[in-house]
Amino acid sequence: MNLRRAAALIALVTALAVGFARPAAAAGGFTFVDIPGQGGVVLKANWIGPATGGEHPAVIFPSSWGLNDAEYLAQAKAFAAGGYVVVSYTPRGWWGSGGDIDTAGPLDMADLSKVIDWTIANTPADPARIGAAGVSYGAGISLLGSAFDKRIRAVGMLSGWTDLVYSLYGDQTRHRQSAGFLQLAAQLLGHPGPDLSAKLADFNADRNVDQVQAWARVRSPATYVDQINANHPAVLIENAWGDSFFPPDQLPGFFGRLTTPKRLELRPGDHAIAELTGLAGLPNAVWTSLRRWMDHYVAGAETGIENELPVRLNDTESYASWAAMTSQVTRFGLGAPRLLDQTGLLGGAATTGWSKRIPAGLDTTADGGVVLITNGISAFTGRPPQIWLPTVDRARAGVWASQRPGNSLSIRGTPHVHLNVAGSPPSGTVIAYLYDLDLLGNARLITHEPVTWNSGSDAVDFDLSAAAYDVPAGDSLTLVVDSADPLYYDANNGGTITIGGGSYVDVPVQAG
């Protein structure tokens, strides 16, 4: 990834999130303090509380990757006005806090408990009413912390992760742009230290994979779901359909294993975009949900959120469970590419006796875009990323389009792809893109996912990223498969990838 582009993205997100500069003195009711963390490391922090006396519910906000405790000033002030003590802090290794970045590891868990200790000892916080919440890095620390500190009664995980291994290596494919962004942020704004630097070097070089994944599992809430259930915090999870750092497919399995009070919300956009305007103090649906969640499960108020269906999509649909959003699965078989336009039929039974060969490692105009920017823009415009399908080079990609039905198709859930790749190299990568194609050739991206195989295989099976998308009547559901995307590292070493008959896509739908 271009370093100037990445640095510009970091600067933009940081500035918008009100975390670019940490005030040096108390202002607007805030007190800026140093909190002793694990091993005597100093954590920079601020706190604010209500004007009334007595004990109050409290919320702890760890800051995001690359930001500092000033990130939450607007929301902290709003929570304080509602009767909360709010303590925001900069995790170790970032900005003015001491130590090296621990990447939500054991030292960060110990630090969070130290911050809770300090909050109880130095503010009018009620020890029995404490919540933890944050965006991105702060989200992961909050959810992980609830496994190790039973004083956390409620969690708000906004654009966080449950499985760091999946975030780095989803479908055995390394996520290049997102990891590069995180690495550059750490180098510019923090102190990576030898541990993080070594793991990132190994990740980029594709070596010591077992060690990197073991390191990531220690930092994954999914590893500790039994401990979280035992401590029984109420868990709110908010994420974006197009999150290019922590894709949403890691969430349903974890969510299903939770036995605590729980809620899952998904909205259009990319990582930390849906909650961004709330950090600036503007009205925001994510922060409204978080406030209702904390008001009920920390402050003890009746907000009604506890009685609502726990899975919420796009602020318009609610379901009793993740599985409930899918009423049936429709199989779309891949047909033989036509000679004239090298486009096959998508739909009906999977046919055999044909093959489509594409060169390994060559990109097309079909891609997932730029981390944060592409899906981030779609969150504000309401328009998904789009290409003009005729520009996809059929010599480099396979393209299959369905007939144009008279009814709309409501995709709800996780599409699954099965590709027969007999005759392909023993290792390789392909990326599948599912589009909504209109009559003018405009293809709007519904979802996509890469997959890598590292030993000889005749078939690959993988899930596309989950989606909630309505394909209008008269539009064609279209699949594009190529072998390179700037978002990801690939395992292609030349040669030709063969996609053969018997391949199909299973599409989860919600019947009208």
C-alpha positions as CSV (number, residue, x, y, z in Angstrom):
1,M,0.0,0.0,0.0
2,N,1.3,3.5,-0.9
3,L,2.7,5.0,2.3
4,R,1.5,8.5,1.5
5,R,-2.0,7.3,1.0
6,A,-1.9,5.3,4.2
7,A,-0.5,8.3,6.2
8,A,-3.2,10.5,4.7
9,L,-5.9,8.1,5.7
10,I,-4.6,7.9,9.3
11,A,-4.4,11.7,9.5
12,L,-8.0,12.0,8.2
13,V,-9.5,9.4,10.5
14,T,-7.5,10.7,13.5
15,A,-8.6,14.3,13.0
16,L,-12.2,13.4,12.4
17,A,-12.3,11.3,15.6
18,V,-11.2,14.2,17.7
19,G,-8.1,12.4,18.8
20,F,-5.3,14.4,17.1
21,A,-4.2,16.4,20.1
22,R,-4.6,15.7,23.7
23,P,-5.5,18.8,25.8
24,A,-2.8,19.6,28.4
25,A,-5.1,20.7,31.1
26,A,-8.6,20.3,32.4
27,A,-11.3,21.9,30.3
28,G,-15.1,21.7,30.1
29,G,-15.4,19.6,33.3
30,F,-12.7,17.1,32.2
31,T,-9.7,16.2,34.5
32,F,-6.6,14.9,32.7
33,V,-4.7,12.4,34.8
34,D,-2.0,9.8,34.8
35,I,-3.1,6.3,35.8
36,P,-0.6,3.7,36.9
37,G,-0.9,0.6,34.7
38,Q,0.6,-2.9,35.0
39,G,4.3,-2.8,36.0
40,G,4.2,1.0,36.8
41,V,3.6,2.0,33.2
42,V,1.9,5.4,33.1
43,L,-1.4,5.6,31.1
44,K,-2.6,9.0,30.0
45,A,-6.3,9.4,30.7
46,N,-9.1,11.8,31.4
47,W,-12.3,11.6,33.4
48,I,-15.6,13.5,33.8
49,G,-18.5,13.0,36.1
50,P,-22.0,14.4,36.8
51,A,-22.4,17.5,39.0
52,T,-24.7,15.7,41.4
53,G,-23.3,13.9,44.5
54,G,-23.3,10.2,45.4
55,E,-22.2,7.2,43.5
56,H,-22.8,6.9,39.8
57,P,-22.6,4.3,37.1
58,A,-19.3,4.4,35.2
59,V,-18.1,3.6,31.7
60,I,-14.4,3.0,30.7
61,F,-13.4,4.0,27.2
62,P,-10.0,2.6,25.9
63,S,-9.0,4.6,22.8
64,S,-8.7,3.3,19.3
65,W,-5.6,2.1,17.5
66,G,-3.6,5.2,16.7
67,L,-5.7,7.6,18.7
68,N,-5.7,8.8,22.3
69,D,-8.0,9.4,25.2
70,A,-9.3,12.7,23.7
71,E,-11.1,10.5,21.1
72,Y,-14.2,10.2,23.3
73,L,-14.5,13.8,24.7
74,A,-17.8,14.5,23.0
75,Q,-19.4,11.2,24.0
76,A,-17.9,11.3,27.5
77,K,-19.5,14.7,28.0
78,A,-22.9,13.4,26.9
79,F,-22.6,10.3,29.2
80,A,-21.6,12.5,32.1
81,A,-24.7,14.7,31.5
82,G,-26.7,11.6,31.8
83,G,-25.3,10.7,35.2
84,Y,-22.2,8.6,34.4
85,V,-18.6,8.8,35.5
86,V,-16.6,8.4,32.3
87,V,-12.9,7.5,32.3
88,S,-11.1,7.5,28.9
89,Y,-7.5,6.3,28.6
90,T,-4.8,5.8,26.0
91,P,-3.6,2.1,26.0
92,R,0.1,1.4,26.6
93,G,2.4,2.1,23.8
94,W,0.3,4.9,22.2
95,W,0.9,8.7,22.3
96,G,2.0,9.7,25.8
97,S,1.3,6.4,27.5
98,G,4.3,4.4,28.5
99,G,5.4,0.9,27.5
100,D,5.2,-0.9,24.1
101,I,2.0,-1.7,22.2
102,D,0.6,-5.0,23.6
103,T,-2.1,-5.4,20.9
104,A,-4.8,-6.2,23.4
105,G,-2.6,-8.8,25.1
106,P,-2.2,-9.8,28.7
107,L,-0.6,-6.4,29.7
108,D,-3.5,-4.5,28.2
109,M,-5.9,-6.7,30.2
110,A,-4.0,-6.0,33.4
111,D,-4.0,-2.3,32.5
112,L,-7.8,-2.2,32.1
113,S,-8.3,-3.7,35.5
114,K,-5.8,-1.1,36.9
115,V,-7.9,1.6,35.3
116,I,-11.1,0.2,37.0
117,D,-9.2,0.1,40.3
118,W,-8.2,3.8,39.8
119,T,-11.8,4.7,38.8
120,I,-13.3,3.2,42.0
121,A,-10.7,4.8,44.2
122,N,-10.6,8.3,42.7
123,T,-14.0,9.0,41.3
124,P,-17.6,8.7,42.6
125,A,-18.1,5.5,40.5
126,D,-20.3,2.8,41.9
127,P,-18.1,-0.4,41.9
128,A,-21.2,-2.5,41.1
129,R,-22.1,-0.5,38.0
130,I,-19.2,-0.4,35.6
131,G,-19.2,-0.8,31.8
132,A,-16.5,-0.8,29.2
133,A,-16.8,0.3,25.6
134,G,-14.8,1.6,22.7
135,V,-14.2,1.8,19.0
136,S,-11.9,-0.6,17.1
137,Y,-8.9,-1.3,19.4
138,G,-10.9,0.0,22.4
139,A,-13.7,-2.3,21.4
140,G,-11.5,-5.4,21.4
141,I,-9.9,-4.4,24.7
142,S,-13.3,-3.9,26.3
143,L,-14.7,-7.3,25.2
144,L,-11.5,-9.2,26.1
145,G,-11.4,-7.4,29.4
146,S,-14.9,-8.7,30.3
147,A,-13.3,-12.2,30.3
148,F,-10.7,-11.2,32.9
149,D,-12.5,-8.7,35.1
150,K,-16.0,-9.7,36.4
151,R,-16.6,-6.1,37.5
152,I,-17.4,-5.2,33.9
153,R,-21.2,-5.6,33.8
154,A,-21.7,-4.4,30.2
155,V,-19.6,-4.1,27.0
156,G,-20.0,-2.0,23.9
157,M,-17.9,-3.4,21.1
158,L,-18.0,-1.0,18.2
159,S,-16.2,-2.1,15.1
160,G,-14.2,-4.6,17.1
161,W,-13.0,-8.2,16.5
162,T,-13.8,-11.6,18.0
163,D,-11.2,-13.6,16.0
164,L,-7.9,-11.9,15.2
165,V,-6.7,-15.0,13.3
166,Y,-9.6,-14.6,10.9
167,S,-9.0,-10.9,10.7
168,L,-5.5,-11.5,9.5
169,Y,-5.8,-14.8,7.6
170,G,-9.4,-15.2,6.6
171,D,-9.8,-18.2,4.2
172,Q,-6.1,-18.7,4.4
173,T,-5.5,-15.3,2.7
174,R,-3.5,-12.6,4.3
175,H,-5.1,-9.2,4.4
176,R,-2.5,-6.9,3.1
177,Q,-3.9,-3.3,3.2
178,S,-5.6,-3.5,6.6
179,A,-2.4,-5.0,8.2
180,G,-0.3,-2.4,6.4
181,F,-2.5,0.4,7.7
182,L,-2.2,-0.8,11.3
183,Q,1.5,-1.2,11.0
184,L,2.1,2.3,9.7
185,A,-0.2,3.8,12.4
186,A,1.9,2.0,15.0
187,Q,5.1,3.3,13.6
188,L,3.9,6.9,13.3
189,L,1.9,7.3,16.5
190,G,3.0,4.6,18.9
191,H,5.8,2.3,20.2
192,P,5.5,-1.1,18.5
193,G,8.2,-2.7,20.5
194,P,10.0,-6.0,19.4
195,D,7.0,-8.3,19.9
196,L,4.6,-6.5,17.6
197,S,7.3,-5.6,15.1
198,A,8.4,-9.2,14.8
199,K,4.9,-10.5,14.4
200,L,4.1,-8.0,11.6
201,A,7.4,-8.8,9.9
202,D,6.5,-12.5,10.0
203,F,3.0,-11.8,8.7
204,N,4.2,-9.8,5.8
205,A,6.9,-12.3,4.9
206,D,4.4,-15.2,5.3
207,R,6.7,-17.1,7.7
208,N,6.2,-18.5,11.2
209,V,2.5,-18.6,10.5
210,D,1.8,-20.9,13.5
211,Q,3.5,-18.5,15.8
212,V,1.6,-15.5,14.5
213,Q,-1.7,-17.3,14.7
214,A,-1.0,-18.4,18.3
215,W,-0.2,-14.8,19.2
216,A,-3.4,-13.7,17.6
217,R,-5.5,-16.3,19.4
218,V,-4.3,-15.0,22.8
219,R,-5.8,-11.6,21.6
220,S,-9.1,-13.1,20.4
221,P,-12.3,-12.8,22.5
222,A,-13.5,-16.1,20.9
223,T,-10.7,-17.9,22.8
224,Y,-12.3,-16.8,26.1
225,V,-16.0,-17.0,25.3
226,D,-16.5,-19.5,28.2
227,Q,-14.9,-17.0,30.6
228,I,-17.1,-14.2,29.2
229,N,-20.2,-16.3,29.7
230,A,-19.1,-17.1,33.3
231,N,-18.7,-13.4,34.1
232,H,-22.0,-12.7,32.4
233,P,-21.6,-9.2,31.1
234,A,-24.2,-7.8,28.7
235,V,-22.5,-7.6,25.3
236,L,-23.5,-5.2,22.5
237,I,-21.6,-5.8,19.2
238,E,-21.8,-3.2,16.4
239,N,-20.0,-3.7,13.1
240,A,-20.2,-2.8,9.4
241,W,-21.0,-5.1,6.5
242,G,-17.9,-3.9,4.6
243,D,-15.4,-3.8,7.5
244,S,-12.1,-4.2,5.8
245,F,-10.2,-4.7,9.1
246,F,-12.5,-7.0,11.0
247,P,-14.9,-8.7,8.5
248,P,-18.4,-9.5,10.0
249,D,-18.2,-13.2,9.2
250,Q,-16.3,-13.7,12.5
251,L,-19.2,-12.4,14.5
252,P,-22.1,-14.8,14.1
253,G,-20.4,-17.9,15.5
254,F,-19.1,-15.9,18.6
255,F,-22.5,-14.3,19.0
256,G,-24.2,-17.7,18.9
257,R,-22.0,-19.0,21.7
258,L,-22.7,-16.1,24.0
259,T,-25.1,-17.0,26.8
260,T,-25.2,-13.5,28.2
261,P,-27.6,-10.7,27.4
262,K,-26.5,-9.8,23.8
263,R,-27.2,-7.7,20.8
264,L,-25.7,-7.6,17.3
265,E,-26.1,-4.6,15.0
266,L,-24.8,-4.4,11.4
267,R,-24.8,-1.3,9.2
268,P,-23.4,-0.3,5.8
269,G,-19.9,1.0,5.6
270,D,-16.4,0.2,6.6
271,H,-14.4,0.0,9.8
272,A,-15.3,2.6,12.4
273,I,-17.3,4.6,9.9
274,A,-20.8,4.2,11.3
275,E,-19.8,5.6,14.7
276,L,-17.6,8.3,13.4
277,T,-20.0,11.2,13.5
278,G,-20.9,10.3,17.0
279,L,-17.3,10.9,18.1
280,A,-17.7,14.4,16.8
281,G,-20.8,14.8,19.0
282,L,-23.4,14.6,16.2
283,P,-26.6,12.4,16.4
284,N,-25.6,8.9,15.7
285,A,-27.5,5.6,15.7
286,V,-24.6,3.5,17.0
287,W,-24.0,5.7,20.0
288,T,-27.8,5.9,20.7
289,S,-27.8,2.1,20.9
290,L,-24.7,2.1,23.1
291,R,-26.3,4.6,25.5
292,R,-29.5,2.6,25.7
293,W,-27.5,-0.5,26.4
294,M,-25.5,1.1,29.2
295,D,-28.5,2.8,30.6
296,H,-30.2,-0.5,31.1
297,Y,-27.4,-2.9,31.9
298,V,-25.1,-0.5,33.9
299,A,-27.4,2.2,35.2
300,G,-30.4,0.0,35.7
301,A,-32.9,2.1,33.7
302,E,-35.7,0.6,31.6
303,T,-34.9,1.6,28.0
304,G,-36.7,-1.2,26.1
305,I,-33.6,-2.4,24.4
306,E,-33.7,-5.5,26.6
307,N,-37.0,-6.5,25.1
308,E,-36.1,-6.0,21.4
309,L,-35.0,-8.8,19.0
310,P,-31.2,-9.2,19.4
311,V,-30.1,-9.0,15.8
312,R,-30.6,-5.6,14.1
313,L,-29.7,-5.0,10.4
314,N,-29.3,-1.6,8.8
315,D,-31.5,0.1,11.5
316,T,-34.6,-1.3,9.7
317,E,-34.8,-5.1,10.3
318,S,-34.7,-7.2,13.5
319,Y,-34.5,-11.0,14.0
320,A,-34.5,-13.4,16.9
321,S,-31.2,-14.9,15.8
322,W,-28.6,-14.7,13.0
323,A,-30.1,-17.8,11.4
324,A,-33.6,-16.3,11.4
325,M,-32.7,-13.8,8.8
326,T,-32.4,-16.5,6.2
327,S,-35.6,-18.3,5.2
328,Q,-34.1,-20.4,2.4
329,V,-30.9,-21.0,0.4
330,T,-31.0,-20.9,-3.4
331,R,-28.3,-22.6,-5.4
332,F,-27.0,-20.8,-8.5
333,G,-25.0,-23.2,-10.6
334,L,-22.2,-22.0,-12.9
335,G,-22.7,-22.7,-16.6
336,A,-20.4,-23.0,-19.5
337,P,-19.1,-19.6,-20.7
338,R,-20.6,-18.6,-24.0
339,L,-18.2,-18.3,-27.0
340,L,-19.2,-14.8,-28.0
341,D,-18.9,-12.9,-24.7
342,Q,-17.2,-15.5,-22.5
343,T,-20.0,-15.1,-19.9
344,G,-21.7,-18.1,-18.4
345,L,-25.2,-18.5,-16.9
346,L,-25.5,-18.2,-13.2
347,G,-28.5,-20.2,-12.0
348,G,-30.2,-23.5,-12.1
349,A,-28.3,-26.8,-11.5
350,A,-24.6,-26.8,-11.7
351,T,-23.6,-28.1,-15.2
352,T,-20.5,-30.2,-16.0
353,G,-18.3,-30.7,-19.0
354,W,-16.8,-27.2,-19.3
355,S,-13.9,-25.2,-17.9
356,K,-12.7,-21.6,-17.7
357,R,-9.0,-20.9,-17.4
358,I,-7.7,-17.6,-16.0
359,P,-4.1,-16.5,-15.5
360,A,-2.9,-16.7,-11.9
361,G,-2.0,-13.4,-10.2
362,L,-3.5,-10.9,-12.7
363,D,-6.0,-8.3,-11.5
364,T,-9.1,-6.9,-13.2
365,T,-11.4,-4.0,-12.6
366,A,-13.3,-6.2,-10.2
367,D,-11.9,-5.6,-6.7
368,G,-12.8,-4.8,-3.1
369,G,-11.5,-1.2,-3.3
370,V,-9.3,0.7,-0.9
371,V,-9.3,-0.1,2.8
372,L,-11.6,2.4,4.8
373,I,-12.3,4.6,1.7
374,T,-14.3,2.6,-0.7
375,N,-16.9,1.1,1.7
376,G,-16.6,4.2,3.9
377,I,-17.9,6.4,1.1
378,S,-20.7,4.0,0.5
379,A,-21.9,4.5,4.1
380,F,-22.3,8.2,3.5
381,T,-23.7,8.0,0.0
382,G,-25.9,4.9,0.4
383,R,-24.4,3.6,-2.9
384,P,-22.3,0.4,-2.9
385,P,-19.0,0.3,-4.8
386,Q,-19.6,0.0,-8.5
387,I,-17.9,-1.0,-11.7
388,W,-19.0,-1.2,-15.3
389,L,-19.0,-4.9,-16.0
390,P,-17.9,-4.7,-19.6
391,T,-14.5,-3.5,-18.4
392,V,-13.8,-6.8,-16.6
393,D,-11.3,-8.6,-18.9
394,R,-12.7,-12.1,-19.6
395,A,-9.2,-13.3,-20.4
396,R,-8.3,-12.6,-16.8
397,A,-11.6,-13.5,-15.0
398,G,-14.6,-15.8,-15.1
399,V,-18.0,-14.0,-15.3
400,W,-21.4,-15.6,-14.7
401,A,-24.7,-13.7,-14.8
402,S,-28.2,-14.8,-13.9
403,Q,-31.3,-14.3,-15.9
404,R,-33.2,-11.1,-15.0
405,P,-36.1,-12.1,-12.8
406,G,-39.4,-10.3,-12.4
407,N,-39.1,-10.3,-8.6
408,S,-36.5,-8.8,-6.3
409,L,-34.1,-11.0,-4.4
410,S,-33.5,-10.3,-0.7
411,I,-30.1,-11.6,0.2
412,R,-29.7,-12.1,3.9
413,G,-26.8,-14.0,5.4
414,T,-23.6,-15.6,4.2
415,P,-23.3,-16.7,0.6
416,H,-21.2,-19.8,0.0
417,V,-19.1,-20.6,-3.1
418,H,-17.9,-24.0,-4.3
419,L,-15.4,-23.9,-7.1
420,N,-14.0,-27.0,-8.8
421,V,-10.3,-26.2,-9.5
422,A,-9.0,-29.5,-10.8
423,G,-5.9,-28.9,-13.0
424,S,-5.0,-25.7,-11.1
425,P,-1.6,-25.1,-9.5
426,P,-1.0,-26.8,-6.2
427,S,-1.3,-23.4,-4.4
428,G,-3.1,-20.3,-5.5
429,T,-5.6,-17.6,-4.7
430,V,-8.9,-16.5,-6.3
431,I,-11.3,-13.8,-5.3
432,A,-15.0,-14.1,-5.8
433,Y,-17.2,-11.0,-6.2
434,L,-21.0,-11.0,-6.1
435,Y,-22.6,-8.1,-8.0
436,D,-26.0,-6.6,-8.7
437,L,-25.9,-5.9,-12.5
438,D,-28.4,-3.5,-14.1
439,L,-29.4,-3.2,-17.7
440,L,-26.7,-0.6,-18.5
441,G,-23.9,-2.9,-17.3
442,N,-23.4,-1.1,-13.9
443,A,-22.4,-3.7,-11.4
444,R,-22.9,-2.8,-7.7
445,L,-20.8,-4.9,-5.3
446,I,-22.8,-6.9,-2.9
447,T,-20.0,-8.9,-1.2
448,H,-16.7,-10.6,-1.9
449,E,-14.1,-12.8,-0.4
450,P,-10.7,-14.2,-1.3
451,V,-9.6,-17.9,-0.8
452,T,-6.2,-19.5,-0.8
453,W,-5.3,-23.1,-1.1
454,N,-1.8,-24.3,-0.2
455,S,-1.8,-27.9,-1.2
456,G,-3.1,-29.6,-4.3
457,S,-6.9,-29.5,-4.3
458,D,-9.7,-30.3,-6.8
459,A,-12.2,-28.0,-5.1
460,V,-12.3,-25.0,-2.8
461,D,-15.3,-24.1,-0.6
462,F,-15.5,-20.7,1.1
463,D,-18.0,-18.2,2.4
464,L,-18.4,-14.7,1.0
465,S,-18.7,-11.9,3.5
466,A,-22.2,-11.7,5.0
467,A,-24.6,-9.3,3.4
468,A,-28.1,-7.8,3.6
469,Y,-28.9,-6.6,0.1
470,D,-31.9,-6.4,-2.1
471,V,-31.3,-7.1,-5.8
472,P,-34.1,-5.2,-7.7
473,A,-36.4,-7.0,-10.0
474,G,-34.9,-7.0,-13.5
475,D,-31.3,-6.9,-12.3
476,S,-29.0,-9.8,-12.7
477,L,-27.1,-11.5,-9.9
478,T,-23.5,-11.7,-11.2
479,L,-20.4,-13.6,-10.1
480,V,-16.9,-12.5,-11.1
481,V,-13.9,-14.7,-10.2
482,D,-10.3,-13.4,-10.7
483,S,-7.0,-14.0,-9.0
484,A,-5.6,-10.7,-7.6
485,D,-6.9,-7.8,-5.5
486,P,-4.8,-5.0,-3.9
487,L,-6.6,-5.7,-0.5
488,Y,-4.9,-9.1,-0.2
489,Y,-1.7,-11.0,-0.5
490,D,-2.0,-13.9,-2.9
491,A,-0.3,-17.3,-3.2
492,N,-0.2,-17.3,-7.0
493,N,3.1,-18.1,-8.7
494,G,2.2,-18.0,-12.3
495,G,0.4,-20.6,-14.3
496,T,-3.3,-21.0,-15.0
497,I,-6.2,-21.5,-12.6
498,T,-9.0,-23.7,-14.0
499,I,-12.6,-23.3,-12.8
500,G,-14.6,-26.3,-13.9
501,G,-18.1,-27.6,-14.2
502,G,-20.0,-28.5,-11.0
503,S,-19.2,-25.1,-9.4
504,Y,-22.0,-23.2,-7.7
505,V,-23.0,-20.3,-5.4
506,D,-25.4,-20.9,-2.5
507,V,-27.3,-17.6,-1.8
508,P,-29.2,-17.1,1.5
509,V,-32.4,-15.3,0.9
510,Q,-35.3,-13.9,3.0
511,A,-38.5,-14.8,1.2
512,G,-41.1,-12.1,0.9
